[in-house]
Amino acid sequence: MEGKIYDVMILGGGPAGLAAGLYAGRAGLSVLIIEKGIDGGQIALTHGIENYPGQSKTEGMSGLELVAPMTEQCRRFGCERVSDTISACDFGGPVKKFIGARGEYQARSVIVCTGAMTRSIGCHNEAKYVGRGVSYCAVCDANFFRGLDIYVVGGNAIAAEEAIYLADFARKLTMLHKGGALALTPAMKKQIEDNPKISVLCDTEVADLGGGDLLSEITVRNVKTGELTTFKADEADGVFGLFGFTGKKTTAMFDGVLEMRDGYIVTNERMETNIPGVYAAGDVRVTPLRQVVTACADGAVAAMQCGKYLKGLK
Ligand SMILES: Cc1cc2nc3c(=O)[nH]c(=O)nc-3n(C[C@H](O)[C@H](O)[C@H](O)COP(=O)(O)OP(=O)(O)OC[C@H]3O[C@@H](n4cnc5c(N)ncnc54)[C@H](O)[C@@H]3O)c2cc1C
C-alpha cells in the first residue's frame, strides 16, 4: 500500500466510502479504502434501519447487517483496505497524499467520505439509551415514535425544523432549550407557537435518563434555579423519544485546504471540490439530506467522476 500510487483513495468506510469503492472497483480502477474504525460509520451505531430502499429485512435490521454486503462488494471488486487514522493531507500535486498514524498513502484522485459526528446531549446515561429512545436524526427514527411523546433538545433553527417534522409523528412534543428563548426567526417562532402539539421549556437542560431497556424517564434541570423535574413515559407506552439536535462536527483536517461552509465540504453535483481530482461524498459535504441512501448515491457519483478525471474528461 505504501509506495503504491492508486487511481483512487477513499477516506472513510461508511456508506459513502463503500459505495464509492464498489463503483470505482467495478469500473476497473485501483482503489484503496482507508478506515480508522469498523465499516459502516455512523450507521453501524443503529440497531434499527428501515428506510434503505430494498433492504433485505424491513424490520429489526441493524446498521451493521446493512453494511456487511457493501464491504463484501468492495472486496469482490478488488478494493484494497487499510486500517489507519489519517491526520493530514497533501493535495498540492497531481499525486495526492494522505498521512496517517501507520503510513503515507498516494493516489491520482481522492474521495473524502469522512462523514459527520453528532454532538452528544451531554447527560448521564445518554450512551446507554442511544437507539433505545435516544436519537439524533428525525428522518431516521421518527417512525419508531409514532403516537408517543417526544422530547427535542436544542433551541436553534435546525432543532425547530426537526421538531416541526417530529410533531407530525408525536402525540405531544416538548422542546428543551438551555437558553432563555429559542434562537429563531419570527416566522419559525410562530410555526412553533402555532403547533398545538409543541410546547417549549427554556432554561432547561437534560440531567439524567432512565428506564429499563428502553428510555422511559428523563430528568431535566432548570439552569437558573437548579430545580430537577422527572418526566415518565405513560405506562402503556413504556418508552418515549429524546432527539438531540445540539450540532454535528466533521473533521478539521480540510479546513483551509478545501472550500468549506459551516464545517462541511462544498461540492457541486458531480461531488467535485475546489481542487481538481479531489471529491467529497456523503455526510461530510454540504447537502440537504444526510442519510445512507444519499451517502451511497454521492459515493457512486464521485467514483464515476474519478474515472472521468483520470481519463482527462469532465
Ligand atoms: C444513531 C444513528 C442512526 C441513523 N439512522 C439512520 C437511518 O435509519 N437511515 C438512514 O438512512 N440514515 C441513518 N443515519 C444517518 C447515516 O448513518 C449517515 O447519513 C451515513 O452513515 C453517512 O454516511 P457517510 O459514509 O457519509 O459517513 P459516516 O457514516 O459518518 O462514515 C464516515 C467514516 O469515515 C471514517 N473516518 C472519519 N475520519 C477518518 C480519518 N481521519 N481517518 C480514517 N477514517 C476516518 C469514520 O470512522 C467512518 O467510518 C443514522 C445516523 C446515526 C448516528
The ligand as an SDF file (V2000), in Angstrom:
LIG
                    3D

 53 58  0  0  0  0  0  0  0  0999 V2000
  -27.7160    6.6220   15.5050 C   0  0  0  0  0  0  0  0  0  0  0  0
  -27.8850    6.9080   14.0230 C   0  0  0  0  0  0  0  0  0  0  0  0
  -28.9500    6.3560   13.3560 C   0  0  0  0  0  0  0  0  0  0  0  0
  -29.1140    6.5960   11.9970 C   0  0  0  0  0  0  0  0  0  0  0  0
  -30.1660    6.0110   11.3610 N   0  0  0  0  0  0  0  0  0  0  0  0
  -30.3090    6.1530   10.0200 C   0  0  0  0  0  0  0  0  0  0  0  0
  -31.3720    5.5070    9.3390 C   0  0  0  0  0  0  0  0  0  0  0  0
  -32.2030    4.8340    9.9350 O   0  0  0  0  0  0  0  0  0  0  0  0
  -31.4230    5.6640    7.9900 N   0  0  0  0  0  0  0  0  0  0  0  0
  -30.5110    6.4100    7.2770 C   0  0  0  0  0  0  0  0  0  0  0  0
  -30.5900    6.4560    6.0580 O   0  0  0  0  0  0  0  0  0  0  0  0
  -29.5130    7.0630    7.9200 N   0  0  0  0  0  0  0  0  0  0  0  0
  -29.3880    6.9590    9.2650 C   0  0  0  0  0  0  0  0  0  0  0  0
  -28.3960    7.6280    9.9370 N   0  0  0  0  0  0  0  0  0  0  0  0
  -27.5380    8.5370    9.1560 C   0  0  0  0  0  0  0  0  0  0  0  0
  -26.4750    7.7170    8.3950 C   0  0  0  0  0  0  0  0  0  0  0  0
  -25.8350    6.8520    9.2880 O   0  0  0  0  0  0  0  0  0  0  0  0
  -25.4840    8.6440    7.7260 C   0  0  0  0  0  0  0  0  0  0  0  0
  -26.1680    9.5410    6.8860 O   0  0  0  0  0  0  0  0  0  0  0  0
  -24.4660    7.8490    6.8970 C   0  0  0  0  0  0  0  0  0  0  0  0
  -23.8040    6.8970    7.7070 O   0  0  0  0  0  0  0  0  0  0  0  0
  -23.4450    8.7790    6.2700 C   0  0  0  0  0  0  0  0  0  0  0  0
  -22.5020    8.0120    5.6230 O   0  0  0  0  0  0  0  0  0  0  0  0
  -21.0350    8.5690    5.3070 P   0  0  0  0  0  0  0  0  0  0  0  0
  -20.3150    7.4430    4.6630 O   0  0  0  0  0  0  0  0  0  0  0  0
  -21.1460    9.8540    4.6070 O   0  0  0  0  0  0  0  0  0  0  0  0
  -20.3870    8.9260    6.7110 O   0  0  0  0  0  0  0  0  0  0  0  0
  -20.1630    8.0740    8.0360 P   0  0  0  0  0  0  0  0  0  0  0  0
  -21.2020    7.0320    8.1780 O   0  0  0  0  0  0  0  0  0  0  0  0
  -20.0290    9.0770    9.1130 O   0  0  0  0  0  0  0  0  0  0  0  0
  -18.7700    7.3320    7.8070 O   0  0  0  0  0  0  0  0  0  0  0  0
  -17.5560    8.0430    7.8340 C   0  0  0  0  0  0  0  0  0  0  0  0
  -16.4230    7.0660    8.0750 C   0  0  0  0  0  0  0  0  0  0  0  0
  -15.1760    7.7500    7.9330 O   0  0  0  0  0  0  0  0  0  0  0  0
  -14.2730    7.3040    8.9230 C   0  0  0  0  0  0  0  0  0  0  0  0
  -13.3020    8.3690    9.1680 N   0  0  0  0  0  0  0  0  0  0  0  0
  -13.5740    9.6570    9.5270 C   0  0  0  0  0  0  0  0  0  0  0  0
  -12.4320   10.3530    9.6840 N   0  0  0  0  0  0  0  0  0  0  0  0
  -11.4040    9.5000    9.4120 C   0  0  0  0  0  0  0  0  0  0  0  0
   -9.9770    9.6300    9.4120 C   0  0  0  0  0  0  0  0  0  0  0  0
   -9.3930   10.7860    9.7240 N   0  0  0  0  0  0  0  0  0  0  0  0
   -9.2230    8.5520    9.0960 N   0  0  0  0  0  0  0  0  0  0  0  0
   -9.8120    7.3600    8.7840 C   0  0  0  0  0  0  0  0  0  0  0  0
  -11.1650    7.1770    8.7730 N   0  0  0  0  0  0  0  0  0  0  0  0
  -11.9510    8.2340    9.0750 C   0  0  0  0  0  0  0  0  0  0  0  0
  -15.1670    7.0460   10.1310 C   0  0  0  0  0  0  0  0  0  0  0  0
  -14.5510    6.1410   11.0460 O   0  0  0  0  0  0  0  0  0  0  0  0
  -16.4220    6.4880    9.4880 C   0  0  0  0  0  0  0  0  0  0  0  0
  -16.4220    5.0810    9.4320 O   0  0  0  0  0  0  0  0  0  0  0  0
  -28.1980    7.4250   11.2950 C   0  0  0  0  0  0  0  0  0  0  0  0
  -27.1250    8.0060   11.9780 C   0  0  0  0  0  0  0  0  0  0  0  0
  -26.9680    7.7580   13.3290 C   0  0  0  0  0  0  0  0  0  0  0  0
  -25.8040    8.3870   14.0670 C   0  0  0  0  0  0  0  0  0  0  0  0
  1  2  1  0
  2  3  1  0
  2 52  2  0
  3  4  2  0
  4  5  1  0
  4 50  1  0
  5  6  2  0
  6  7  1  0
  6 13  1  0
  7  8  2  0
  7  9  1  0
  9 10  1  0
 10 11  2  0
 10 12  1  0
 12 13  2  0
 13 14  1  0
 14 15  1  0
 14 50  1  0
 15 16  1  0
 16 17  1  0
 16 18  1  0
 18 19  1  0
 18 20  1  0
 20 21  1  0
 20 22  1  0
 22 23  1  0
 23 24  1  0
 24 25  2  0
 24 26  1  0
 24 27  1  0
 27 28  1  0
 28 29  2  0
 28 30  1  0
 28 31  1  0
 31 32  1  0
 32 33  1  0
 33 34  1  0
 33 48  1  0
 34 35  1  0
 35 36  1  0
 35 46  1  0
 36 37  1  0
 36 45  1  0
 37 38  2  0
 38 39  1  0
 39 40  1  0
 39 45  2  0
 40 41  1  0
 40 42  2  0
 42 43  1  0
 43 44  2  0
 44 45  1  0
 46 47  1  0
 46 48  1  0
 48 49  1  0
 50 51  2  0
 51 52  1  0
 52 53  1  0
M  END
$$$$
